[in-house]
Amino acid sequence: MNHVLVIDDDQNIRKLVVTVLENAGFRVLEADNGEAALDILYDQVVDLCVVDIMMPVMDGLAFCRQARLQNEDLPLLMLTAKNEMGAKIDSYNTGADDYLVKPFEPEELVLRARALLKRYKKICERTLKVGNLTIDETSSSVLIEGKRQDIPLKEFELLFRLAGQAGKTVSRNAIIEEVWGWDFEGNERTIDVHIGRLRTRFPADTSGIKITTIRGLGYRLEESHGG
């Protein structure tokens, strides 16, 4: 799943953009100015930024300059009320890849976002194959050697997240933020319970995968050879 960072000081506009992108299947992060957005880029994986120009603390143009220095391969889409040619020229000169004027059509925003991700080859696979499993994000279903097994949504999201980085350790914090969200108010036992359910549903000898607890760090999903 692609991660999009929406940067806009207008809370109502930001909420609208977040809703549009989440409905299109993106995972969305938020910032209300360029400086806060740069902090997020240091700590989070971001595949695309949607940036307003006029913001306090650090505006969108300054953010684009800094973001380009930090990552040459980060797609930048300006989404702004400024329709003047000068603003467009300034945006492109500071590193923006595309420019969309407010008010905007939701479908056009999604199309442009996907086009930029495709141009940068950052479109995430929506179907993962690991072990004997085929995990389809579109239908939130799991196939075991061709036989479909439906599982609860949170278990699916957890499985898809781990399978997307098969062989690598995924931290507990990353799991909480990406599966349950930043406003998660439960406890760490919630993850343990869901991991336990996945292990029960998909034993290594039939699924071809195993989920290992990496003490003090998180979890790692690996292909299981010979059970």
C-alpha positions as CSV (number, residue, x, y, z in Angstrom):
1,M,0.0,0.0,0.0
2,N,1.4,3.4,-1.0
3,H,1.9,6.0,1.7
4,V,0.9,9.6,0.8
5,L,1.8,12.6,2.9
6,V,-0.7,15.4,2.7
7,I,0.7,18.8,3.7
8,D,-1.9,21.7,4.1
9,D,-2.6,24.1,6.9
10,D,-6.3,24.2,6.2
11,Q,-7.7,21.4,8.3
12,N,-10.9,21.1,6.3
13,I,-9.1,20.8,2.9
14,R,-6.6,18.4,4.5
15,K,-9.5,16.2,5.8
16,L,-11.1,16.2,2.4
17,V,-7.9,15.2,0.6
18,V,-7.2,12.5,3.2
19,T,-10.7,11.0,2.8
20,V,-10.4,11.0,-1.0
21,L,-7.0,9.3,-0.9
22,E,-7.9,6.8,1.7
23,N,-11.1,5.8,-0.2
24,A,-8.8,5.2,-3.2
25,G,-6.7,2.7,-1.2
26,F,-3.8,4.9,0.0
27,R,-2.3,5.0,3.5
28,V,-2.3,8.7,4.4
29,L,-0.1,10.8,6.7
30,E,-0.7,14.5,7.5
31,A,1.2,17.6,8.3
32,D,0.1,21.3,8.6
33,N,3.3,22.9,7.4
34,G,6.5,22.1,5.5
35,E,8.7,21.8,8.6
36,A,6.5,19.3,10.2
37,A,6.4,17.4,6.9
38,L,10.2,17.2,6.7
39,D,10.2,15.7,10.2
40,I,7.8,13.0,9.0
41,L,10.0,12.2,6.0
42,Y,12.9,11.5,8.3
43,D,10.9,9.0,10.3
44,Q,8.4,7.5,7.9
45,V,8.3,5.8,4.5
46,V,6.5,8.2,2.1
47,D,5.8,7.4,-1.5
48,L,4.2,10.7,-2.6
49,C,3.6,14.2,-1.2
50,V,0.6,16.3,-1.9
51,V,1.6,19.9,-1.0
52,D,-0.1,23.3,-0.5
53,I,1.9,26.4,-1.4
54,M,0.7,28.9,1.2
55,M,1.4,27.6,4.7
56,P,2.9,29.1,7.9
57,V,6.4,28.1,9.4
58,M,7.6,26.7,6.0
59,D,5.6,27.1,2.8
60,G,5.2,24.5,0.1
61,L,7.9,25.9,-2.1
62,A,10.5,25.8,0.6
63,F,9.4,22.3,1.5
64,C,9.8,21.1,-2.1
65,R,13.4,22.5,-2.2
66,Q,14.3,20.7,1.0
67,A,12.5,17.5,0.1
68,R,14.3,17.4,-3.2
69,L,17.7,17.7,-1.5
70,Q,16.6,14.9,0.9
71,N,15.2,12.5,-1.7
72,E,15.4,12.9,-5.5
73,D,13.0,10.1,-6.1
74,L,10.0,11.5,-4.1
75,P,7.0,12.5,-6.2
76,L,5.7,15.9,-5.3
77,L,2.2,17.1,-6.3
78,M,1.2,20.7,-5.6
79,L,-2.4,21.1,-4.7
80,T,-3.1,24.8,-4.3
81,A,-5.6,27.7,-4.8
82,K,-2.9,29.7,-6.6
83,N,-3.7,29.5,-10.3
84,E,-1.2,32.1,-11.6
85,M,1.5,31.0,-14.1
86,G,4.2,32.5,-11.8
87,A,3.2,30.1,-9.0
88,K,3.2,27.2,-11.4
89,I,6.7,28.1,-12.6
90,D,8.0,28.6,-9.1
91,S,6.6,25.2,-8.1
92,Y,8.2,23.3,-11.0
93,N,11.5,25.2,-10.5
94,T,11.6,24.0,-6.8
95,G,11.1,20.4,-7.8
96,A,7.3,19.8,-8.0
97,D,6.3,17.1,-10.6
98,D,2.7,18.2,-11.1
99,Y,0.3,21.0,-10.2
100,L,-3.4,20.8,-9.4
101,V,-5.6,23.9,-8.7
102,K,-8.2,24.0,-5.9
103,P,-11.1,23.4,-6.1
104,F,-10.4,20.0,-7.6
105,E,-12.2,16.9,-8.7
106,P,-11.5,14.0,-6.4
107,E,-11.1,11.6,-9.3
108,E,-8.5,13.8,-10.9
109,L,-6.5,14.0,-7.7
110,V,-6.4,10.2,-7.5
111,L,-5.5,9.8,-11.2
112,R,-2.7,12.3,-10.9
113,A,-1.4,10.7,-7.8
114,R,-1.4,7.2,-9.4
115,A,0.2,8.6,-12.6
116,L,3.1,10.1,-10.5
117,L,3.6,6.9,-8.6
118,K,3.6,5.0,-11.9
119,R,6.2,7.4,-13.3
120,Y,8.4,6.8,-10.3
121,K,7.5,3.1,-10.3
122,K,6.3,3.3,-6.8
123,I,2.9,1.6,-7.3
124,C,2.7,-1.2,-4.7
125,E,1.6,-4.6,-5.5
126,R,-2.0,-5.3,-4.4
127,T,-1.4,-9.1,-4.6
128,L,1.4,-10.8,-2.6
129,K,2.5,-14.4,-2.9
130,V,4.5,-15.9,-0.1
131,G,4.8,-19.5,0.8
132,N,1.6,-21.3,-0.3
133,L,-0.5,-18.1,0.2
134,T,-1.8,-15.6,-2.3
135,I,-2.8,-12.5,-0.4
136,D,-5.2,-10.2,-2.4
137,E,-5.6,-6.7,-1.0
138,T,-8.4,-5.7,-3.4
139,S,-10.7,-8.4,-2.0
140,S,-9.1,-8.7,1.4
141,S,-8.9,-12.4,0.9
142,V,-6.3,-15.2,1.2
143,L,-5.9,-18.1,-1.1
144,I,-4.1,-21.3,0.1
145,E,-3.1,-23.3,-2.9
146,G,-6.1,-21.9,-4.8
147,K,-8.7,-22.3,-1.9
148,R,-10.1,-19.0,-0.6
149,Q,-10.1,-18.3,3.1
150,D,-11.7,-15.1,4.4
151,I,-10.3,-13.7,7.7
152,P,-11.2,-10.6,9.8
153,L,-10.0,-7.3,8.4
154,K,-7.5,-6.5,11.0
155,E,-5.9,-9.9,10.8
156,F,-5.8,-9.5,7.0
157,E,-4.1,-6.0,7.3
158,L,-1.6,-7.4,9.7
159,L,-0.8,-10.4,7.4
160,F,-0.5,-8.2,4.4
161,R,1.8,-5.8,6.2
162,L,4.1,-8.6,7.3
163,A,4.0,-10.4,4.0
164,G,4.9,-7.1,2.2
165,Q,8.2,-7.2,4.0
166,A,8.7,-10.9,4.1
167,G,12.1,-11.8,5.6
168,K,12.4,-8.5,7.4
169,T,11.5,-7.5,11.0
170,V,8.6,-5.1,11.3
171,S,8.5,-3.1,14.5
172,R,5.6,-3.2,16.9
173,N,5.3,0.6,16.5
174,A,5.1,0.4,12.7
175,I,2.4,-2.3,13.0
176,I,0.4,-0.2,15.4
177,E,0.6,2.9,13.3
178,E,-0.1,1.3,10.0
179,V,-2.7,-1.3,11.0
180,W,-4.5,0.3,13.9
181,G,-3.6,3.9,13.4
182,W,-1.9,6.6,15.4
183,D,-5.0,7.0,17.7
184,F,-4.9,3.4,18.8
185,E,-5.8,3.2,22.5
186,G,-5.4,-0.5,23.1
187,N,-2.4,-2.3,24.5
188,E,0.4,-4.4,23.0
189,R,-1.4,-7.6,23.9
190,T,-3.8,-6.7,21.0
191,I,-1.0,-7.4,18.5
192,D,0.0,-10.6,20.3
193,V,-3.5,-11.9,20.1
194,H,-3.8,-11.2,16.4
195,I,-0.4,-12.7,15.7
196,G,-1.5,-15.8,17.6
197,R,-4.7,-16.1,15.5
198,L,-2.7,-15.8,12.3
199,R,-0.4,-18.6,13.4
200,T,-3.4,-20.8,14.2
201,R,-5.1,-20.1,10.9
202,F,-1.9,-20.6,8.9
203,P,0.3,-23.3,10.4
204,A,3.7,-23.6,8.7
205,D,3.2,-27.1,7.4
206,T,0.2,-26.1,5.2
207,S,0.7,-22.4,4.6
208,G,4.4,-22.4,3.9
209,I,5.0,-19.4,6.2
210,K,5.9,-18.8,9.8
211,I,5.7,-15.6,11.9
212,T,8.5,-15.2,14.3
213,T,8.6,-12.9,17.4
214,I,11.8,-10.9,17.5
215,R,12.0,-10.1,21.2
216,G,12.1,-6.4,21.9
217,L,11.7,-5.4,18.3
218,G,8.6,-6.8,16.5
219,Y,7.7,-9.7,14.1
220,R,9.1,-11.3,11.0
221,L,7.2,-13.3,8.5
222,E,9.3,-15.9,6.6
223,E,8.7,-18.7,4.1
224,S,8.8,-22.1,5.9
225,H,10.6,-24.8,4.1
226,G,9.6,-28.3,5.0
227,G,7.4,-27.1,7.9
